[in-house]
């Protein structure tokens, strides 16, 4: 398992796409902090980049990488290795590689300009978000053999979590405006890892006006510390459930 993980990490970190991704994040994070006089404003600007670019790159790159590694996976399956070991090794290798890229691109800059709990929370949330979308990508690849369909499904999932989900939330709020929706909104917000990450960071920044309706309710209902614990627990489930389901499918999949 260690050899497979080491090979995957080495292979990905040498990939040009990952290098460009790392350099882009590094340039963007330095530019944001350089242009803003207040480091808190810089974090808010960087937050928008993290919530859009990081999930997009992680889900598309992971999907393409798994499809391009089909022959390598078949070779591993033909060896005396458990499918569970192979799949988890690929997941860990992708997660570690993209997390390293994120930390180099964003983490180092944040620690230079904002080395406090807010900055650390943003780094942790970005890394968790990277791992979540690797897990979702692997679930998309194991569900379909067709590369085009798999990549299309990955892009649609990113669009749903990044853009469409908030539209559905607003639609629900308008439809049930006459009813108390505070508690349901807390539950609904847990259905989107990007929203959870946004709330987690904005709770630290204490910018209630920019949190939106669901974020404000989240803060009012749970309070800061309980909200953070709830967010991390929900984000952990967003990692575990897709990995568990994709592993289950991979074990029975006919390669």
C-alpha positions in Angstrom: 0.0 0.0 0.0 2.8 2.4 0.9 4.5 1.8 -2.5 1.4 2.5 -4.4 0.7 5.7 -2.4 4.3 6.9 -2.9 4.1 6.2 -6.7 0.8 8.1 -7.0 2.0 11.1 -5.0 5.3 11.3 -7.0 3.5 10.9 -10.3 0.9 13.6 -9.5 3.3 16.1 -8.0 5.3 16.0 -11.3 2.2 16.5 -13.3 2.2 19.9 -15.2 -1.5 20.5 -14.4 -0.8 20.3 -10.6 2.3 22.5 -11.0 0.2 25.1 -12.8 -2.5 24.8 -10.2 -0.1 25.3 -7.4 1.6 28.4 -9.1 -1.9 29.9 -9.8 -2.9 29.6 -6.2 0.4 31.0 -5.0 0.2 34.0 -7.4 -3.5 34.6 -6.5 -3.0 34.5 -2.8 0.1 36.8 -2.8 -1.8 39.2 -5.1 -4.9 39.3 -2.9 -2.9 40.0 0.3 -0.7 42.6 -1.5 -3.7 44.5 -2.9 -5.6 44.6 0.4 -4.5 46.8 3.3 -6.5 44.7 5.8 -5.5 41.0 6.0 -9.1 40.1 6.9 -10.3 41.5 3.6 -7.6 39.6 1.9 -8.9 36.4 3.5 -12.4 37.1 2.3 -11.2 37.7 -1.3 -9.1 34.5 -1.1 -12.1 32.6 0.3 -14.0 33.1 -3.0 -11.1 31.7 -5.0 -10.8 28.7 -2.7 -14.5 27.8 -2.8 -14.6 27.9 -6.6 -11.2 27.0 -8.0 -10.1 24.3 -5.5 -13.2 22.0 -5.8 -13.2 22.5 -9.6 -9.6 21.5 -10.1 -9.7 18.6 -7.6 -12.8 17.0 -9.0 -11.8 17.3 -12.7 -8.2 16.4 -12.2 -9.0 13.4 -10.0 -11.6 12.1 -12.5 -9.3 12.4 -15.5 -6.4 10.8 -13.5 -8.4 7.7 -12.5 -9.6 7.2 -16.1 -6.1 7.6 -17.5 -4.8 5.1 -14.9 -7.2 2.4 -16.0 -4.4 0.1 -17.3 -2.4 0.7 -14.2 -5.4 -0.2 -12.0 -6.0 -3.3 -14.0 -2.3 -4.3 -13.6 -2.6 -3.8 -9.8 -5.9 -5.8 -9.7 -4.1 -8.7 -11.5 -1.5 -8.8 -8.6 -2.1 -10.5 -5.3 -3.5 -7.2 -3.8 -6.9 -6.6 -2.3 -9.1 -4.2 -4.2 -9.7 -2.3 -1.0 -5.9 -1.6 -0.7 -5.7 -0.5 -4.4 -8.6 1.9 -4.2 -7.7 3.5 -0.8 -4.1 3.9 -2.0 -5.3 5.8 -5.0 -7.6 7.9 -2.9 -4.8 8.7 -0.3 -2.3 9.4 -3.0 -4.6 11.9 -4.8 -5.7 13.5 -1.6 -2.2 14.0 -0.2 -0.9 15.3 -3.5 -3.6 17.9 -4.1 -3.5 18.9 -0.4 0.2 19.5 -0.7 -0.4 21.6 -3.8 -3.0 23.6 -1.9 -0.8 24.1 1.1 2.1 25.3 -1.0 -0.2 27.6 -3.1 -2.4 29.0 -0.3 -1.2 27.8 3.1 2.3 29.3 3.1 0.9 32.7 2.0 -1.8 32.6 4.6 0.7 31.7 7.4 2.9 34.6 6.3 0.1 37.3 6.3 -2.4 35.8 8.8 -0.8 33.3 11.1 -3.7 33.0 13.5 -6.7 30.8 14.1 -8.6 32.3 11.2 -5.8 31.6 8.8 -5.3 28.0 10.1 -9.1 27.4 9.8 -9.0 28.5 6.2 -6.0 26.2 5.4 -7.7 23.3 7.1 -11.0 23.9 5.4 -9.3 24.2 2.0 -7.5 20.9 2.6 -10.7 19.1 3.7 -12.5 20.5 0.6 -9.7 19.1 -1.6 -10.1 15.7 -0.1 -13.9 15.8 -0.3 -13.9 16.5 -4.0 -11.3 13.8 -4.6 -13.7 11.4 -2.9 -16.6 12.6 -5.0 -14.5 12.3 -8.2 -13.6 8.7 -7.4 -17.3 8.0 -6.8 -18.2 9.5 -10.2 -15.5 7.4 -12.0 -16.5 4.1 -10.4 -20.2 4.6 -11.4 -19.5 4.8 -15.2 -16.9 3.3 -17.6 -17.3 6.1 -20.1 -14.7 8.8 -19.7 -16.8 11.6 -21.2 -19.8 10.7 -19.0 -17.6 10.5 -15.9 -16.0 13.9 -16.6 -19.4 15.4 -17.4 -20.9 14.0 -14.2 -17.9 15.5 -12.2 -18.5 19.0 -13.8 -22.2 18.8 -13.1 -21.6 17.9 -9.5 -19.2 20.9 -9.1 -21.9 23.1 -10.7 -24.5 21.8 -8.3 -22.4 22.4 -5.2 -21.0 25.7 -6.3 -23.9 27.4 -8.0 -27.2 25.5 -8.2 -27.5 24.5 -4.5 -27.8 28.1 -3.4 -30.5 28.6 -6.0 -32.4 25.6 -4.6 -32.1 26.9 -1.1 -33.5 30.3 -2.1 -36.4 28.6 -3.9 -37.2 26.6 -0.8 -37.1 29.8 1.3 -39.5 31.6 -1.0 -41.9 28.7 -1.2 -42.0 28.2 2.6 -41.6 31.9 3.6 -44.6 31.7 6.0 -43.1 28.8 8.0 -40.2 28.8 10.5 -37.3 27.6 8.5 -34.4 28.1 10.9 -33.8 24.5 11.9 -34.4 23.0 8.5 -31.9 25.5 7.0 -29.2 24.2 9.4 -29.9 20.7 8.2 -30.0 21.7 4.5 -26.6 23.6 4.8 -25.0 20.3 5.8 -25.9 18.9 2.4 -23.2 21.1 0.7 -19.5 20.8 1.7 -18.8 24.2 0.0 -21.4 26.0 2.0 -20.1 24.3 5.2 -16.6 25.4 4.5 -17.8 29.0 3.8 -19.7 29.0 7.1 -16.8 27.5 9.0 -14.5 30.3 7.9 -17.0 33.1 8.2 -17.8 32.1 11.7 -14.2 32.7 12.5 -14.1 36.0 10.7 -17.4 37.0 12.4 -18.8 38.6 9.3 -22.5 37.9 9.8 -23.6 40.3 7.0 -21.7 38.3 4.4 -22.7 34.9 5.5 -26.1 34.8 3.8 -29.3 33.6 5.4 -28.3 30.0 6.0 -25.0 31.1 7.5 -26.6 33.6 9.8 -29.1 31.1 11.0 -26.3 28.6 11.5 -24.4 31.0 13.8 -27.5 32.1 15.7 -28.7 28.6 16.3 -25.5 26.8 17.2 -23.1 29.4 18.4 -19.5 29.7 17.2 -17.9 26.7 18.9 -20.7 24.2 18.4 -21.1 25.4 14.8 -17.4 24.6 14.1 -17.7 21.1 15.7 -20.8 20.4 13.6 -19.2 21.7 10.5 -16.1 19.5 10.9 -18.3 16.5 11.7 -20.4 17.0 8.6 -17.3 17.6 6.4 -15.8 14.3 7.7 -19.0 12.5 6.6 -18.6 14.1 3.2 -15.3 12.3 2.9 -16.2 9.0 4.5 -19.5 8.3 2.7 -18.3 8.8 -0.9 -15.1 6.8 -0.2 -17.1 4.0 1.4 -19.6 3.8 -1.4 -17.0 4.0 -4.2 -15.0 1.3 -2.5 -18.0 -0.9 -2.3 -18.7 -0.4 -6.0 -15.0 -0.9 -6.9 -14.9 -4.3 -5.1 -17.7 -5.7 -7.2 -16.9 -3.9 -10.5 -15.9 -5.9 -13.5 -12.8 -4.3 -15.0 
